[in-house]
Amino acid sequence: MSIDILAIGLPALADQMLTQRATGLGWTLHRPGADGLPPPDVADRIVAIAASGAVRVDAALIDALPKLKIISVHAVGYDLTDVAHARSRGVIVTHTPDVLNADVADLALLLTLGTLRRLPAMDAYVRAGRWVSDGPPPLSRSATGLRYGLLGLGRIGQEIARRLTPFAASLAYHTRHAVADAPWPHVPDLIDLAGQVDVLIVIVPGGASTRGLVSAPVLEALGPNGVLINVARGEVVDQDALVVALTSGRLGGAGLDVFDDEPNVPQALIDSDRCVLTPHVASATVETRNAMAERMMANLQAVLAGQPPVTPIPD
């Protein structure tokens, strides 16, 4: 008897893996229609959802699938899944933590270095022939000896902190509560942290509790020489306030992998040579996406075999 699974918005590698293995596992895959729901004739047979972390799995979809057992999210973040409603229906929600920590931390470091040293602008300077016509470009800033702050100190945040430690003059972090055994100073107030550092790196979960957390006052405290790096979720930063701060010169620069209305990016950010912009690719390497897909598959297989999930979301 076939097991029916709904696949929603998965990245290419994960979708390919799921498709290739489905037959051997006795799974039948279905795709949502234009209304975001599966075909009516199969909805009452769907027992699992495999979904990208970038797509919404809301109460309406969950309620449309009466036999649903698991939502396997292909991401570490699950803020677009209505977890509370899923749990009220007895549905298990899983995600893919840990396997992407190193690549996300690496991109945070690359964005930091690229923004401070203005690497995209320097590349464009050479390609446009301006080195020949205009001489040497304006000076950039050294990354060594600066004060760094982290908004968030989970597993990825700690990976970022370890990468920064060899060249940072100081490193501190802000979370709601101090992290046990963390060797870096905890600053209880985010605005205070922003006022103490040269570079603020954002690595917290998305969702209602963190929306707009990096507000206009935080950016003001970071100041005209400060740099903001965001590898978390776009909505954590007040994007309108960020645009104003950059265009008015009240913020020195920004390195952004995430945006509030992806894939749409404000033209002011695109036009700014003080920004480094990447299209939400912190985990987008072959190695990490393969590991994420394997973790997604492992969660599906475990739950559908009546076993505990490999990586359930935390309580």
C-alpha positions as CSV (number, residue, x, y, z in Angstrom):
1,M,0.0,0.0,0.0
2,S,1.5,3.3,-1.1
3,I,2.3,6.1,1.4
4,D,1.2,9.5,0.1
5,I,3.5,12.5,0.7
6,L,3.0,16.1,-0.2
7,A,6.2,17.9,-1.4
8,I,6.1,21.7,-1.2
9,G,8.8,24.1,-2.6
10,L,11.8,21.9,-1.9
11,P,15.2,23.0,-3.3
12,A,16.2,21.0,-6.4
13,L,18.6,18.6,-4.7
14,A,16.2,17.7,-1.9
15,D,13.3,17.3,-4.4
16,Q,15.5,15.1,-6.6
17,M,16.5,12.9,-3.7
18,L,12.9,12.5,-2.5
19,T,11.7,11.7,-6.0
20,Q,14.5,9.2,-6.7
21,R,13.9,7.3,-3.4
22,A,10.2,7.5,-3.2
23,T,9.4,4.4,-5.4
24,G,11.8,2.2,-3.4
25,L,10.3,3.3,-0.2
26,G,6.7,2.7,-1.4
27,W,5.9,6.5,-1.4
28,T,3.8,8.4,-3.8
29,L,4.6,12.1,-4.2
30,H,2.1,14.8,-4.8
31,R,2.4,18.5,-5.5
32,P,0.1,21.3,-4.3
33,G,-2.2,23.0,-6.8
34,A,-2.5,26.7,-7.4
35,D,-4.5,27.0,-4.2
36,G,-1.6,25.6,-2.2
37,L,-3.5,22.4,-1.4
38,P,-3.1,18.9,-2.8
39,P,-5.6,17.5,-5.3
40,P,-8.9,16.9,-3.5
41,D,-9.0,13.2,-4.4
42,V,-5.7,12.6,-2.5
43,A,-5.9,15.0,0.4
44,D,-7.4,12.4,2.8
45,R,-4.5,10.0,2.0
46,I,-1.6,12.4,2.7
47,V,0.3,11.3,5.8
48,A,3.5,13.5,5.4
49,I,4.6,16.9,4.2
50,A,8.2,17.6,3.0
51,A,8.5,21.3,2.8
52,S,11.1,24.0,2.3
53,G,11.6,26.3,5.2
54,A,10.8,29.2,2.8
55,V,7.1,28.1,2.2
56,R,4.2,28.5,4.6
57,V,2.5,25.4,6.1
58,D,-0.5,26.9,7.8
59,A,-3.5,25.7,9.8
60,A,-5.6,25.6,6.7
61,L,-3.2,23.2,4.9
62,I,-2.8,21.1,8.1
63,D,-6.6,20.8,8.5
64,A,-7.0,19.8,4.9
65,L,-5.0,16.6,5.6
66,P,-6.8,14.5,8.2
67,K,-4.3,11.7,8.2
68,L,-1.2,13.9,8.5
69,K,1.5,12.5,10.8
70,I,4.7,14.6,10.1
71,I,5.8,17.9,8.6
72,S,9.5,17.5,7.7
73,V,10.9,21.0,7.2
74,H,14.0,21.2,5.0
75,A,15.6,24.0,7.0
76,V,16.8,24.8,10.5
77,G,14.1,27.6,10.7
78,Y,10.5,26.5,11.0
79,D,8.9,29.9,11.6
80,L,6.6,29.6,8.5
81,T,5.1,26.4,9.9
82,D,2.2,26.7,12.3
83,V,3.8,24.4,14.9
84,A,1.2,25.1,17.6
85,H,-1.6,24.0,15.3
86,A,0.3,21.0,14.1
87,R,0.9,19.9,17.7
88,S,-2.8,20.4,18.5
89,R,-3.5,17.9,15.8
90,G,-0.9,15.4,17.0
91,V,1.4,16.1,14.0
92,I,5.2,15.9,14.5
93,V,7.3,18.7,13.1
94,T,11.0,18.2,12.3
95,H,13.8,20.3,10.9
96,T,17.4,20.0,9.8
97,P,19.7,21.6,12.5
98,D,23.5,21.3,12.9
99,V,24.4,20.1,9.4
100,L,24.3,23.7,8.0
101,N,26.1,25.4,10.9
102,A,29.5,25.6,9.3
103,D,28.4,27.0,6.0
104,V,26.1,29.6,7.5
105,A,28.9,30.7,9.8
106,D,31.3,30.8,6.8
107,L,28.9,33.1,4.9
108,A,28.5,35.4,7.9
109,L,32.2,35.8,8.0
110,L,32.4,36.3,4.2
111,L,29.7,38.9,4.3
112,T,31.5,40.6,7.2
113,L,34.9,40.7,5.3
114,G,33.3,41.5,2.0
115,T,31.4,44.5,3.4
116,L,34.3,45.9,5.4
117,R,36.7,45.5,2.5
118,R,34.1,46.5,-0.1
119,L,34.9,43.5,-2.2
120,P,32.0,43.7,-4.7
121,A,32.7,47.4,-5.3
122,M,36.4,46.6,-5.8
123,D,35.6,43.9,-8.2
124,A,33.3,46.2,-10.2
125,Y,36.0,48.9,-10.1
126,V,38.4,46.6,-11.9
127,R,35.9,45.3,-14.4
128,A,34.7,48.8,-15.3
129,G,38.3,49.8,-16.2
130,R,38.3,52.4,-13.4
131,W,41.7,51.2,-12.0
132,V,43.2,52.4,-15.3
133,S,41.1,55.5,-15.8
134,D,40.8,56.7,-12.2
135,G,43.7,55.2,-10.3
136,P,43.5,53.4,-7.0
137,P,40.0,53.1,-5.5
138,P,39.0,54.6,-2.1
139,L,40.3,52.8,1.0
140,S,38.3,50.2,2.8
141,R,38.3,49.1,6.4
142,S,40.3,46.5,8.2
143,A,38.4,43.6,9.8
144,T,41.2,43.0,12.4
145,G,40.9,44.8,15.7
146,L,37.2,45.7,15.4
147,R,34.6,45.1,18.1
148,Y,32.1,42.5,17.1
149,G,28.6,41.7,18.5
150,L,26.3,38.8,17.9
151,L,22.5,39.0,18.2
152,G,21.9,35.3,19.0
153,L,24.3,32.7,20.3
154,G,22.9,29.4,19.3
155,R,24.9,26.7,17.6
156,I,25.4,28.8,14.5
157,G,26.1,31.9,16.5
158,Q,28.8,30.1,18.4
159,E,30.4,28.9,15.1
160,I,30.5,32.5,14.0
161,A,32.0,33.6,17.3
162,R,34.8,31.1,17.0
163,R,35.6,32.3,13.5
164,L,35.8,35.9,14.6
165,T,37.8,35.3,17.8
166,P,41.3,35.2,16.2
167,F,41.1,38.8,14.8
168,A,38.4,40.5,16.9
169,A,39.5,43.2,19.4
170,S,36.4,42.1,21.4
171,L,33.3,40.0,21.0
172,A,30.0,40.1,22.9
173,Y,26.5,38.9,22.4
174,H,22.9,39.6,23.2
175,T,20.2,37.0,23.9
176,R,17.2,37.0,26.2
177,H,19.2,35.0,28.7
178,A,23.0,34.4,29.1
179,V,24.2,31.2,27.5
180,A,25.7,28.8,30.0
181,D,29.5,28.4,29.7
182,A,29.8,30.9,26.8
183,P,33.2,32.5,27.1
184,W,32.0,35.8,25.6
185,P,30.3,38.7,27.5
186,H,26.6,38.8,27.6
187,V,25.0,42.2,27.1
188,P,21.3,42.2,28.4
189,D,20.2,45.2,26.2
190,L,20.5,45.0,22.4
191,I,20.8,48.8,22.0
192,D,23.6,48.8,24.5
193,L,25.4,46.1,22.5
194,A,24.9,47.9,19.2
195,G,26.5,51.0,20.8
196,Q,29.5,49.0,21.9
197,V,30.4,47.3,18.7
198,D,31.6,48.1,15.1
199,V,29.9,45.1,13.5
200,L,26.6,43.5,14.6
201,I,25.8,40.1,13.2
202,V,22.3,38.8,13.3
203,I,21.7,35.1,13.8
204,V,18.4,34.5,15.6
205,P,15.3,32.6,14.6
206,G,12.5,34.4,12.7
207,G,8.9,34.7,13.9
208,A,6.7,37.1,15.8
209,S,9.0,37.3,18.8
210,T,11.9,38.6,16.8
211,R,10.2,40.6,14.0
212,G,11.7,44.1,13.8
213,L,14.1,43.4,16.7
214,V,16.9,45.3,14.9
215,S,15.0,48.5,15.0
216,A,15.8,52.1,14.1
217,P,17.2,52.8,17.6
218,V,19.5,49.7,17.3
219,L,20.8,51.0,13.9
220,E,21.2,54.5,15.3
221,A,23.3,53.0,18.2
222,L,25.4,51.1,15.7
223,G,26.2,54.4,14.1
224,P,27.7,55.9,10.8
225,N,30.7,53.6,11.0
226,G,28.8,50.5,12.0
227,V,28.1,47.5,9.9
228,L,25.1,45.2,10.1
229,I,25.3,41.6,8.9
230,N,22.1,39.5,8.6
231,V,22.2,35.7,8.0
232,A,19.0,35.1,10.1
233,R,15.6,36.1,8.7
234,G,14.8,39.3,6.8
235,E,12.0,40.3,9.1
236,V,14.3,40.4,12.1
237,V,15.6,43.7,10.7
238,D,13.3,46.7,10.2
239,Q,14.1,46.9,6.5
240,D,12.6,50.4,6.0
241,A,14.7,51.7,8.9
242,L,17.7,50.0,7.4
243,V,17.2,51.7,4.1
244,V,16.9,55.1,5.8
245,A,20.0,54.5,7.9
246,L,22.1,53.6,4.9
247,T,20.9,56.3,2.5
248,S,21.2,59.0,5.2
249,G,24.7,57.9,6.1
250,R,23.7,56.9,9.7
251,L,24.9,53.4,9.1
252,G,28.2,52.5,7.5
253,G,27.3,49.4,5.6
254,A,25.4,46.1,5.5
255,G,25.9,42.5,4.4
256,L,22.6,40.8,3.8
257,D,21.7,37.3,2.9
258,V,18.0,37.6,3.8
259,F,15.3,40.2,3.1
260,D,11.8,41.0,4.3
261,D,10.0,40.1,1.0
262,E,12.2,37.6,-0.8
263,P,13.1,37.5,-3.6
264,N,12.2,41.3,-3.8
265,V,15.0,43.5,-2.6
266,P,14.6,47.3,-2.2
267,Q,16.3,49.2,-5.0
268,A,18.0,51.4,-2.5
269,L,19.9,48.4,-1.2
270,I,20.8,47.3,-4.7
271,D,22.1,50.7,-5.6
272,S,24.3,51.1,-2.5
273,D,27.9,50.3,-2.9
274,R,28.1,49.9,0.8
275,C,26.0,46.8,0.8
276,V,26.9,43.2,0.0
277,L,23.8,41.3,-1.0
278,T,23.4,37.5,-1.5
279,P,20.2,35.6,-2.4
280,H,19.5,33.6,0.8
281,V,22.4,31.2,0.1
282,A,24.0,30.7,3.5
283,S,23.4,27.0,3.4
284,A,23.5,26.7,-0.4
285,T,26.5,24.4,-0.9
286,V,26.3,20.9,-2.5
287,E,27.6,19.4,0.7
288,T,25.3,21.1,3.1
289,R,22.1,20.8,1.0
290,N,22.8,17.1,0.5
291,A,23.2,16.7,4.3
292,M,19.9,18.7,4.8
293,A,18.1,16.5,2.3
294,E,19.4,13.4,4.0
295,R,18.2,14.7,7.4
296,M,14.8,15.5,5.9
297,M,14.6,12.0,4.5
298,A,15.7,10.4,7.8
299,N,12.9,12.2,9.7
300,L,10.3,11.1,7.2
301,Q,11.5,7.5,7.2
302,A,11.6,7.3,11.0
303,V,8.2,8.7,11.7
304,L,6.5,6.8,8.9
305,A,8.0,3.6,10.3
306,G,6.6,4.4,13.7
307,Q,9.9,5.4,15.2
308,P,10.8,8.7,17.0
309,P,11.9,11.5,14.7
310,V,15.7,12.2,14.3
311,T,15.5,15.9,14.8
312,P,12.2,17.1,16.1
313,I,11.8,20.8,16.7
314,P,12.5,21.8,20.3
315,D,9.7,22.3,22.8
